[in-house]
């Protein structure tokens, strides 16, 4: 289970960096006027939520996080604490995702290019850096647990 958590978190971090650096630039471009605009059509066309994230995070990482919270308790020390810390960090990522990121993106995908939508997308982009950092920390913690338990 820990191997799967490490692999999934690695995929999540890599894909999250790609989405943040590449995809978001297309969804939230800077126009000739210097203002940022929300391109819901392009975001809907990319549909990363249903084409990628639902498999690796919404379903996969959520189940692996919950299973890890249970299984890590019976792991030998000191790897147990690293695994539990990784699972706790992943749980924070999951809470952020379900509490803010998914509902906000669903609303954005249904919106047009307005200053409010662009501001919401820009806020989503800024807060996404925090979520990526949490996922990265969870990945590092899981890697450390793996080195101690294998």
C-alpha positions in Angstrom: 0.0 0.0 0.0 2.9 2.4 0.8 4.4 1.7 -2.6 1.1 2.6 -4.3 0.9 5.8 -2.2 4.4 6.8 -3.2 3.7 6.2 -6.9 0.4 8.0 -6.9 1.7 11.0 -5.0 4.6 11.2 -7.4 2.2 11.2 -10.4 0.0 13.8 -8.6 2.9 16.1 -7.9 4.3 15.8 -11.5 0.9 16.2 -13.1 0.0 19.0 -10.8 3.1 20.9 -11.7 2.4 20.3 -15.4 -1.2 21.6 -15.0 -0.1 24.6 -13.0 2.7 25.6 -15.4 1.2 24.6 -18.8 -2.5 24.1 -18.7 -3.4 27.0 -16.5 -1.5 29.4 -18.9 -4.1 28.4 -21.5 -7.0 28.7 -19.2 -6.0 32.0 -17.7 -4.1 33.9 -20.5 -3.0 37.5 -20.3 -4.8 39.4 -23.0 -3.4 42.3 -25.1 -4.9 44.6 -22.6 -2.6 43.2 -19.9 -5.5 41.7 -18.0 -6.0 38.0 -17.3 -9.0 36.4 -18.9 -10.8 33.1 -18.0 -11.0 30.8 -21.0 -13.7 28.3 -19.9 -13.9 26.8 -23.4 -10.3 25.8 -23.4 -10.5 24.5 -19.8 -13.6 22.5 -20.7 -11.9 21.1 -23.8 -8.8 20.0 -21.7 -11.2 18.6 -19.1 -8.4 17.5 -16.9 -10.7 16.8 -14.0 -12.6 14.0 -15.8 -9.8 12.9 -18.1 -7.0 12.5 -15.5 -7.6 13.7 -12.0 -10.7 11.6 -11.2 -8.6 8.5 -11.7 -5.4 9.4 -9.9 -6.6 11.7 -7.1 -10.3 11.9 -6.7 -10.6 8.2 -6.5 -7.1 6.7 -6.3 -5.3 9.1 -3.9 -8.4 9.4 -1.7 -8.6 5.6 -1.3 -4.9 5.2 -0.8 -4.9 8.0 1.8 -7.7 6.4 3.8 -6.1 2.9 3.6 -2.8 4.4 4.7 -4.3 6.0 7.7 -5.5 2.6 8.8 -2.5 0.4 7.7 0.2 2.7 8.9 -0.8 2.2 12.6 0.4 -1.4 12.4 3.7 -0.6 10.6 6.9 -0.9 12.6 8.5 2.2 14.1 10.1 4.5 13.0 8.6 4.1 9.5 5.1 4.1 11.0 5.3 7.8 12.0 6.6 8.8 8.6 3.8 6.9 6.9 1.2 8.4 9.2 2.6 11.9 8.5 2.5 11.2 4.8 -1.1 10.1 5.1 -2.0 13.1 7.2 -0.5 15.5 4.6 -2.3 13.6 1.8 -5.5 14.0 3.9 -5.0 17.8 4.0 -4.6 17.7 0.2 -7.8 15.7 -0.1 -9.7 18.2 2.2 -8.4 21.1 0.2 -9.3 19.4 -3.1 -12.9 18.4 -2.1 -13.5 21.6 0.0 -12.3 24.2 -2.4 -10.6 23.1 -5.7 -13.3 20.8 -7.2 -16.3 23.1 -6.3 -14.5 26.2 -7.5 -13.4 24.6 -10.8 -16.9 23.3 -11.5 -18.3 26.8 -11.1 -15.5 28.2 -13.3 -16.1 25.7 -16.1 -19.7 26.9 -16.2 -18.8 30.6 -16.3 -18.0 33.0 -19.0 -15.0 35.3 -19.2 -15.8 38.0 -16.7 -13.5 39.9 -14.4 -15.0 38.0 -11.5 -14.3 34.6 -13.2 -10.8 35.7 -14.0 -10.2 36.8 -10.4 -11.6 33.5 -9.1 -9.3 31.5 -11.5 -6.3 33.6 -10.5 -7.1 32.9 -6.8 -7.5 29.2 -7.6 -4.1 29.4 -9.3 -2.4 31.0 -6.3 -4.0 28.6 -3.7 -3.0 25.7 -6.0 0.6 26.4 -5.2 -0.2 25.6 -1.5 -1.9 22.4 -2.5 1.0 21.4 -4.7 3.4 22.0 -1.7 1.2 19.9 0.6 1.2 17.0 -2.0 5.0 17.4 -2.4 5.5 17.2 1.3 3.2 14.1 1.5 5.3 12.5 -1.3 8.6 13.2 0.5 7.2 11.8 3.8 5.9 8.7 2.0 9.3 8.2 0.3 11.0 8.5 3.7 8.6 5.9 5.2 9.3 3.6 2.3 13.1 3.8 2.9 12.6 2.8 6.5 10.1 0.0 5.9 11.5 -1.8 2.9 
